Amino acid sequence: NRLSPVPRAPLLCLGPGRMAAKVQADAVTGLGGQAVVAEGLEPDALLRLTGFSGAIWWGGAEAGRPYAKALAARKGPILPLIGGMPDAAHVMLERHVCIDTTASGGNAQLLAEIGSKAG
């Protein structure tokens, strides 16, 4: 079994304001993720942009509502609008690789043959 953390697509750091967006980006990269400072981005732009996994907004709920609606209106998965500090789940994916060897009954010879055919 193998577990590997992999960065998600970048999070857009919307602020509000350049200083808030910078703090957001620093928090994302500090967790091993990717960030794009996008302070000043209009909500409608979220309908056209691709290649990101969500957005961070620290302004009020009313000002954030258009961002949330734009993210929800996109085709494909609904992307989150994060209203607080991002956590590891926001910035990283967990990749699990499990190899089931029960069919071999623990037979080392059979496992070696399967491994040589797969490689």
C-alpha positions in Angstrom: 0.0 0.0 0.0 1.2 3.5 -0.9 -0.2 6.8 0.1 1.0 9.9 -1.7 -0.1 13.5 -1.2 -0.4 15.4 -4.5 -1.2 19.1 -4.8 -4.6 20.0 -6.2 -5.0 22.5 -9.0 -4.3 26.0 -7.7 -6.6 27.9 -5.4 -7.5 31.4 -6.4 -6.8 33.9 -3.6 -9.4 36.6 -4.0 -8.8 38.7 -0.9 -10.5 41.2 -0.6 -7.4 43.4 -1.1 -3.9 42.6 -2.1 -2.7 42.0 1.5 -5.4 39.5 2.3 -4.8 37.7 -1.1 -1.1 37.5 -0.3 -1.8 36.0 3.2 -4.1 33.5 1.6 -1.5 32.5 -1.0 1.1 32.2 1.7 -1.2 29.9 3.7 -1.9 27.7 0.7 1.8 27.4 -0.3 2.7 26.8 3.4 0.5 23.7 3.3 2.2 22.4 0.1 -0.4 23.7 -2.3 -0.5 26.0 -5.3 -2.0 29.5 -5.2 -2.8 32.2 -7.6 -3.3 35.8 -6.3 -6.4 36.9 -8.1 -7.4 39.9 -6.0 -9.8 42.1 -7.9 -11.1 39.3 -10.1 -14.8 39.7 -11.1 -17.1 36.9 -10.1 -18.2 36.3 -13.7 -14.6 35.5 -14.6 -14.9 32.3 -12.5 -17.4 31.0 -15.1 -14.7 31.1 -17.9 -11.5 30.3 -16.0 -10.2 26.7 -15.9 -7.4 24.9 -14.1 -8.2 25.9 -10.5 -9.7 23.9 -7.7 -11.5 26.6 -5.7 -11.3 30.1 -4.4 -10.6 31.8 -1.0 -12.6 34.9 -0.1 -12.4 36.6 3.3 -14.9 39.4 2.7 -18.4 39.6 3.9 -21.1 37.0 3.0 -23.0 39.4 0.7 -19.9 40.4 -1.3 -18.9 36.7 -1.5 -22.3 35.5 -2.7 -21.6 36.3 -6.4 -18.4 34.3 -6.2 -20.2 31.3 -4.6 -22.9 31.5 -7.3 -20.4 31.6 -10.1 -18.5 28.6 -8.7 -21.8 26.7 -8.4 -22.9 27.6 -11.9 -19.8 26.1 -13.6 -20.0 22.9 -15.5 -18.4 19.9 -13.8 -17.8 19.6 -10.1 -18.9 22.4 -7.8 -15.7 24.1 -6.6 -15.5 25.5 -3.0 -15.5 29.1 -1.9 -13.4 29.0 1.2 -14.3 31.6 3.8 -11.5 30.9 6.3 -8.0 29.6 6.5 -7.4 26.8 4.0 -6.5 23.4 5.4 -4.6 20.4 3.9 -7.8 18.9 2.4 -8.3 22.1 0.4 -4.8 22.1 -1.1 -3.8 18.4 -1.4 -5.2 15.2 -2.8 -4.4 11.8 -1.3 -3.5 9.1 -3.8 -3.8 5.6 -2.6 -2.3 2.6 -4.4 -3.3 -0.8 -3.0 -2.1 -4.1 -4.5 -4.3 -7.0 -3.5 -2.2 -10.2 -3.2 -4.8 -12.4 -1.7 -5.4 -14.3 -5.0 -1.8 -15.5 -4.8 -2.4 -17.0 -1.4 0.9 -15.4 -0.3 2.8 -17.5 -2.8 6.1 -15.7 -3.3 6.8 -17.5 -6.6 3.4 -16.5 -8.0 3.9 -12.9 -6.8 7.3 -12.8 -8.6 5.7 -14.0 -11.8 2.9 -11.5 -11.6 5.4 -8.7 -10.9 7.6 -9.6 -13.9 4.6 -9.8 -16.3 3.3 -6.4 -15.1 6.7 -4.6 -15.4 
